[in-house]
Each structure stands twice: as structure tokens, then as C-alpha cells.
Amino acid sequence: MLTRRLQKQIIADLLFPPDGHEDGHLSPDDFDAPWGEIYAAIRDVSSEERRSALEVALNGRRDADTIRGAVLSMRPGDRPCYQSLHDLSPTLRPIEWLWSDWIPRGMITLLGAVPGAGKSYLALDLVWRVLEGDRFPDDTPVPMQDARVIYVDAELVPQLINERTQAWDMDTKRLFLMVPKVGEMVDFSQLEWRERLIDMAYELRPELVIVDSLSSISSKGENNIEDVREILGFLNALAVDYNCALMLIHHLRKRGAMALTDELCIDDFRGSSHIIAMSRSVLGLSVIQTGTEPDRNGPRKLEIIKTNLARYPEPIGIEFLPLEPTGVLLRYGDAPQEYREPTKAERCADWLLQFLTEAKEPVKPKEIIEQADEAGFSRTLVYSARRSLRSQVSDTAGRRDPTNCWVLGKRDGEDGE
């Protein structure tokens, strides 16, 4: 398979061979018309005869001048020079991190969650850590001092950002908002808005740029791949040119009433799949249900949904603690364990422990089984629960002894096996 440019180049090289270069191993069938006929006419004659053979092949063709001009315009031997990775390697910038394994420099980081999960709170908390030179949520140090941050407030709530930063007593002298004027909307599909952000980045040299949010920065929406590619290409180029971290906040697809506490996956992210493809690190923030009832104020889990750059770090737990007189404070720790409905065997074990606790004395197995049957647990399930509890329940005598009873706790000398 040969491109049109390459077909003409091969014929030019045959007419004016550079350093003995030949492509005589090709077949005319490898060429399109009329280049195949021309190649067949000149390949099997000597180099001195090829120009005459070309003129014979062109004789009578109405497009002879066009073909001749196309061939002669190709500089003999002027084929592209392709660089190997070995050649490119010294020119490539190594992967750098703002937050190691989580937020890279020079690339797009996507942060997604359902409404109400706390995306903007988390973004501002990361801003505070970068500005203060504090530690990141996994206790790794912030690797810079006197950093600047740009916050693109495309959702038009600067007063909300201001209240939150005041509640945290944040030094905002190095936090710069990009806020539209009254009646304007941020629209990075327009050159004017791109240039505004480029000008800010050039003057401020930020370590971090927050864009809040993807759904609010384009009048063309987030579903058409060409429109998405254009916007994300601009944001990615900005991150590369200024070697800064760029976090793009994004929303998820609409789901059911329990969506707030559902765990996230790549398919939950709204809009074109190119959004995920262009993001090198994708963070997900979920509200985790840890009890029998969902709690909108319950613990969160921050995790990497997708990364092209490093191992997947362990998820991080986040508690949103109330601040006085208003606001919340984010406290990080181990990721919360999601509540799951106990199995019938587990409920039987809980019932058995509760029954023996309330009995306050040893009880014969037969009596326990009778009570368990009324509670909806079979004899087999009771004995299975008894075994699962191991040393929490003991026999008062040998298991075949008619006086044997079950009692809470381990008997003297019993190893619990």
C-alpha cells in the first residue's frame, strides 16, 4: 500500500536516482492510475532512457503537463526522515507530579462525582494544601512553596468560593479566579476565552489550574467528539506549555435515587467517551453507605478510576466535619467499608449471641434449636453459626454428654479451635 505522495516520489527517484536508490521491487499494481502505467514504462529501462520513456508514456495524454509537473515537483530522495524513540527520548519531558500517583503535571486530571458529593469542596481543599505548602491527603508533602493557583469558576458562584475559603482561613493572595463579567458565560470553544486563560497562565505561572466544570465551559456541549476534542486539546496544551497540573471537574450521568451512594466507574461519566480518553488520571468521589440507611453526610471515598501513569494508589476516606459557625472541614483517613446486607447465616450467628447473652446461663442445644426455629433459623443453620463463632460459644461438657449446654465465652483450657 503506497500513498499518492509516495507513488510520485518513487517515480521521481527513478528518473533522478539519489545515490543509486532503486524501488524496482515494486509492482505496477502497487500504484494507482496513472502512476502504475508510468512506473511500468520506466522501471525496466536504463536510467539514461527513463526520461524518454516517461515522454513516450505521456504521449497523447491530455493531462501530460499536470503529471509531468507533479513528478518534477518532487525533490529526488526527499523522503520523510522518521525518528526512532531512541532519537526522541532526550527531548521528552519526564512525567512529573503535583500529587504523586494522583495529579500529574502537563496533563488533564478529571474529578467526577454526583451532585452533592463534594467535588468543589475537595478541589478547594487541594487548592488550600498547595497554597499553604501543607501535605496532601495521603500525607505526602506538597513539593513547592509560594505556589499560585487559577480557579476557573465557570459555574458563576464566586461568593460561595469566597465563603468557603474564609471559613478555612485560607490565604487567598495567590488564588486567582477567572470569573465572567455579568451577562457573560465562560466558553472555551471561543478563541477569546482561550486567550484569556492563556494570558493568566503566562503571567501567573500557576502550579495548579482548576476548571469547574466541564459542562459549563462550552456552548457546544460535551457529547460531540469533535467539540470535546477541541476543548480538551486546548486544556491539555495549556497544561503542557506551562507544566502545570490541570484538574477538570465533571458531572456523572443521571441515575436512580440511590445514585449518591453508588460506587463509580468509567461508564458513569457524562458525555463523549473522548473525555475519559483524554484524561490521564481520573478521580472519583463517592458517598459510601456504611449503615442500613443512606446518609448524605456520610463518609466519602476518593479513588483513582483510571490512570495511564502509575500504579493505582489505595483509596482515601474523607469525612466532612461541621465547622462553627458554618461550613465543613475535610478530614482524611482510611477508606470507609461499604455496608452490605448480612447473610442469613450471619443473622443467625448474631441471634445466637444475643440469645445466650440474654439467657445469662448455659442453655441446652435442644432448647436453643426450638427458639431458633421460632425465629426462622433451621437446626443446620444454628450449628453452622455455632461453628462460625468458634470460641465465643463453648460447651459445658462433652458434645455427646446429655448434660452439655452452650454458654458464652471460652472454657478454661479451651484453645478455641
C-alpha positions in Angstrom: 0.0 0.0 0.0 1.5 3.3 -1.1 0.3 6.9 -0.6 -0.2 9.1 -3.6 2.8 11.3 -2.5 5.0 8.2 -2.1 4.0 6.9 -5.6 5.1 10.2 -7.2 8.2 10.2 -5.1 9.2 6.7 -6.2 8.8 7.7 -9.9 10.9 10.9 -9.3 13.6 8.8 -7.6 13.7 6.5 -10.6 14.1 9.4 -13.0 16.7 11.1 -10.9 18.1 8.3 -8.7 19.7 9.6 -5.4 22.8 7.6 -4.6 21.8 4.6 -6.6 18.4 4.3 -4.8 16.1 1.9 -6.6 12.5 0.8 -6.0 12.4 -1.8 -8.8 11.0 -4.5 -6.5 7.6 -2.9 -6.6 4.8 -4.0 -8.9 2.7 -1.6 -11.1 -0.3 -3.0 -9.2 1.0 -1.2 -6.1 0.2 2.1 -7.8 -2.9 4.0 -8.7 -3.6 5.2 -12.2 -1.8 6.8 -14.0 1.2 6.3 -11.8 1.2 2.5 -12.2 1.4 2.8 -16.0 4.2 5.3 -15.8 6.1 3.2 -13.3 5.8 0.1 -15.6 7.1 2.2 -18.5 10.3 3.4 -16.9 11.4 0.8 -14.3 12.8 -1.8 -16.7 14.9 0.6 -18.8 18.3 2.1 -18.0 18.4 5.3 -16.0 19.6 7.2 -19.2 16.4 6.1 -21.0 13.9 6.8 -18.3 13.1 10.4 -19.2 12.5 9.4 -22.8 10.3 6.5 -21.6 8.3 8.9 -19.5 7.6 11.1 -22.5 6.5 8.1 -24.6 4.2 7.1 -21.7 2.7 10.6 -21.6 2.3 10.9 -25.3 -1.3 11.7 -26.2 -2.5 12.2 -22.6 -4.4 15.4 -22.1 -3.1 15.6 -18.5 0.6 15.1 -19.6 1.7 18.5 -18.3 -0.1 18.0 -15.0 1.5 14.6 -14.5 5.0 15.8 -15.6 4.8 18.8 -13.2 3.7 16.6 -10.3 6.6 14.3 -10.8 9.2 17.0 -11.4 8.0 18.9 -8.3 9.1 16.1 -6.1 12.7 16.5 -4.9 14.6 13.3 -5.7 15.4 11.4 -2.5 13.4 13.9 -0.4 11.6 11.3 1.7 10.5 11.9 5.2 13.0 11.3 8.0 11.4 9.4 10.8 12.8 9.5 14.3 13.1 6.4 16.5 12.2 6.5 20.2 15.9 6.5 20.8 16.2 9.7 18.8 13.2 11.3 20.6 14.0 10.2 24.1 16.4 13.1 25.1 13.7 15.6 24.0 10.9 14.1 26.0 10.0 15.6 29.4 9.7 13.0 32.2 6.4 12.5 33.9 6.1 15.0 36.8 3.6 15.1 39.6 1.8 17.7 41.6 0.4 15.0 43.9 2.3 11.7 43.3 0.3 9.0 41.6 -2.9 11.2 41.7 -2.4 14.5 39.9 0.2 14.8 37.1 1.7 17.9 35.7 1.3 18.7 32.0 -1.8 16.5 31.6 -5.6 16.6 32.4 -6.9 15.1 35.7 -10.6 14.5 35.7 -12.5 14.6 39.0 -16.1 13.2 38.8 -18.9 12.7 41.3 -22.6 13.0 41.6 -24.1 16.4 42.7 -23.8 16.9 46.4 -20.8 14.6 46.9 -18.4 17.5 47.5 -16.4 17.9 44.3 -15.8 21.6 44.7 -15.1 21.2 48.4 -12.4 18.6 47.6 -11.0 20.8 44.8 -10.7 23.8 47.2 -9.2 21.7 49.9 -6.5 20.6 47.4 -6.0 24.3 46.5 -5.5 25.2 50.2 -2.9 22.5 50.6 -1.0 23.7 47.5 -1.1 27.3 48.6 -0.1 26.5 52.2 2.6 24.1 51.3 0.8 21.5 53.5 0.7 17.8 53.0 -1.6 16.0 50.5 -4.5 13.8 51.8 -2.2 10.7 51.8 0.3 12.6 53.9 2.9 13.1 51.1 4.5 16.5 51.1 3.5 19.3 48.8 6.6 19.8 46.6 6.6 23.6 46.1 6.4 26.9 48.0 4.7 30.2 47.2 2.6 28.4 44.6 -0.2 30.2 42.6 -3.5 28.6 41.6 -6.0 29.6 38.9 -9.6 28.6 39.6 -11.9 28.9 36.5 -15.3 29.5 38.1 -17.5 28.7 35.1 -20.4 27.9 37.4 -20.6 31.5 38.5 -20.6 31.2 42.3 -17.5 33.3 43.4 -19.3 34.2 46.6 -19.5 30.6 47.5 -15.8 30.0 46.9 -15.1 33.1 49.0 -17.2 31.9 51.9 -15.5 28.5 51.9 -12.0 30.0 51.8 -12.8 32.4 54.6 -14.2 29.5 56.7 -10.9 27.8 56.3 -8.9 31.0 57.0 -7.2 30.4 53.6 -4.6 32.9 52.4 -6.2 33.8 49.0 -3.5 36.3 47.8 -2.2 33.6 45.5 -5.6 32.2 44.4 -6.8 33.8 41.2 -10.3 33.4 40.0 -11.3 33.5 36.3 -14.9 34.8 36.6 -17.0 36.1 33.7 -18.5 39.6 33.8 -22.2 40.0 34.3 -24.0 38.6 31.3 -21.1 36.5 30.1 -20.5 32.8 30.2 -17.1 31.0 30.0 -16.8 29.4 26.6 -13.6 27.8 25.7 -14.9 26.9 22.2 -14.3 30.6 21.5 -10.8 31.9 20.9 -11.3 35.0 23.0 -11.9 32.8 26.2 -8.9 30.6 25.5 -6.7 33.6 25.1 -7.9 35.0 28.5 -6.8 31.8 30.2 -3.6 31.7 28.3 -2.8 35.3 29.4 -3.5 34.4 33.0 -1.3 31.3 32.9 1.5 33.2 31.2 1.5 36.0 33.8 0.9 33.8 36.9 2.7 30.6 36.1 0.3 28.5 38.2 1.2 25.2 39.8 -2.5 24.1 39.5 -5.5 25.1 37.4 -9.0 24.1 38.4 -11.7 24.2 35.8 -15.2 24.0 37.4 -16.8 22.4 35.5 -16.7 20.8 32.0 -20.4 21.2 31.4 -20.1 25.0 31.9 -17.1 25.8 29.7 -18.5 25.2 26.2 -21.6 26.4 24.3 -21.3 23.2 22.2 -21.9 20.7 24.9 -20.0 17.6 25.9 -21.3 14.9 23.6 -19.9 15.6 20.1 -16.4 14.1 19.9 -15.0 16.9 17.6 -16.2 19.7 20.0 -14.9 17.8 23.1 -11.5 17.1 21.3 -11.1 20.8 20.6 -11.7 21.9 24.2 -9.7 19.2 25.8 -6.9 19.6 23.3 -6.7 23.3 24.3 -6.7 22.5 28.1 -4.1 19.7 27.6 -1.9 22.1 25.5 -2.2 24.7 28.3 -1.1 22.1 30.9 1.9 21.1 28.7 3.0 24.6 27.8 3.1 25.8 31.5 3.9 22.4 33.0 1.1 22.8 35.5 -1.5 20.4 36.9 -4.9 20.8 35.4 -8.0 19.4 37.3 -11.2 19.4 35.3 -14.3 18.9 37.4 -17.0 16.8 35.7 -20.5 15.5 36.4 -21.9 12.0 36.1 -24.8 10.6 34.1 -28.3 10.8 35.7 -29.0 7.6 37.7 -31.6 6.4 40.2 -32.5 7.8 43.6 -29.7 5.8 45.3 -27.0 7.3 42.9 -25.4 9.4 45.5 -24.0 6.3 47.3 -23.3 4.2 44.3 -19.7 3.4 43.5 -18.3 4.9 40.4 -16.9 3.5 37.2 -15.7 5.0 33.9 -19.1 4.4 32.3 -20.8 6.7 34.8 -19.0 9.8 33.4 -21.3 12.0 31.3 -20.7 13.0 27.7 -18.4 11.7 25.0 -16.0 8.8 25.8 -13.2 11.0 24.5 -13.4 12.9 27.8 -12.1 9.8 29.6 -9.7 9.0 26.8 -8.0 12.5 27.0 -7.8 12.4 30.8 -4.6 10.7 32.0 -5.8 10.5 35.6 -9.5 10.1 36.5 -10.5 10.6 40.1 -13.9 9.5 41.5 -15.5 10.8 44.7 -18.3 8.6 46.2 -20.5 8.8 49.3 -20.3 5.4 50.9 -23.2 3.9 52.7 -21.8 2.4 56.0 -25.1 1.7 57.7 -28.5 0.3 57.0 -29.8 3.7 55.7 -28.1 6.0 53.2 -26.6 9.2 54.7 -25.9 12.2 52.5 -23.5 13.5 55.2 -21.8 10.1 55.4 -18.1 9.3 54.7 -16.7 9.7 51.2 -14.2 7.7 49.3 -11.7 9.2 46.9 -10.1 6.8 44.4 -8.4 6.6 41.1 -10.9 5.3 38.5 -8.4 5.3 35.6 -4.7 6.0 35.3 -2.2 5.7 32.5 0.8 6.8 34.6 1.3 4.8 37.7 0.0 2.0 40.0 -3.4 2.5 41.4 -3.0 4.0 44.9 -5.1 2.9 47.8 -8.4 4.8 48.1 -8.7 7.5 50.7 -11.6 8.1 53.1 -12.9 11.6 53.7 -15.2 12.8 56.5 -17.0 16.2 56.1 -17.0 17.6 59.6 -19.2 20.6 60.6 -17.4 23.9 61.2 -18.7 26.6 63.5 -20.5 28.8 62.7 -20.8 27.5 59.2 -19.1 25.3 56.6 -17.3 22.0 56.7 -13.8 20.7 57.3 -12.4 17.7 55.4 -10.6 15.0 57.4 -8.8 12.2 55.6 -8.2 8.6 56.7 -8.8 5.0 55.7 -11.4 4.4 53.0 -14.8 3.5 54.6 -16.1 0.0 54.1 -19.4 -0.1 52.3 -22.4 -1.6 54.1 -23.7 -4.9 52.9 -26.8 -6.7 53.9 -25.8 -9.6 56.3 -26.4 -13.1 55.1 -28.9 -15.4 56.9 -26.0 -17.3 58.4 -24.6 -14.1 59.8 -28.0 -13.0 61.2 -28.3 -16.5 62.8 -24.9 -16.0 64.5 -26.0 -12.6 65.8 -29.2 -14.1 67.0 -27.4 -16.9 68.9 -25.0 -14.4 70.6 -28.0 -12.2 71.6 -30.0 -15.2 72.9 -27.1 -16.5 75.1 -26.4 -13.0 76.3 -30.0 -12.6 77.5 -30.2 -16.1 78.9 -27.3 -15.3 81.3 -26.7 -19.0 81.9 -25.9 -22.2 79.9 -28.7 -23.4 77.7 -29.1 -26.9 76.2 -28.7 -27.1 72.4 -32.2 -28.6 72.0 -33.8 -25.6 73.7 -31.7 -23.2 71.6 -32.9 -25.0 68.4 -36.5 -24.8 69.4 -36.2 -21.0 70.0 -34.2 -20.6 66.7 -37.0 -22.3 64.8 -39.5 -19.7 66.1 -37.0 -17.0 64.9 -36.8 -18.6 61.5 -33.5 -20.3 61.7 -33.1 -24.1 61.0 -31.2 -26.6 63.1 -28.5 -26.8 60.4 -28.1 -23.0 60.3 -27.8 -22.9 64.1 -25.0 -25.5 64.2 -23.3 -23.7 61.3 -23.5 -20.4 63.2 -22.2 -22.1 66.3 -19.1 -23.3 64.4 -18.5 -19.8 62.9 -18.5 -18.2 66.3 -15.6 -20.5 67.4 -14.5 -19.6 71.0 -17.3 -17.1 71.5 -19.6 -20.0 72.4 -18.4 -23.0 74.4 -19.7 -26.4 75.5 -20.1 -27.0 79.3 -19.4 -30.8 78.8 -18.6 -33.2 76.1 -20.7 -32.7 73.0 -22.4 -36.1 73.4 -22.9 -35.6 77.1 -26.7 -35.3 77.8 -25.9 -32.5 80.3 -24.0 -30.5 77.8 -25.1 -26.8 77.4 -23.9 -23.9 75.3 -22.5 -20.9 77.1 -20.9 -17.6 76.1 -17.1 -17.4 76.2 -14.2 -19.9 76.2 -13.8 -22.6 78.9 -10.6 -22.9 80.8 -8.0 -24.8 78.8 -10.0 -24.5 75.5 -7.9 -23.3 72.6 -10.9 -22.0 70.5 -10.3 -24.3 67.6 
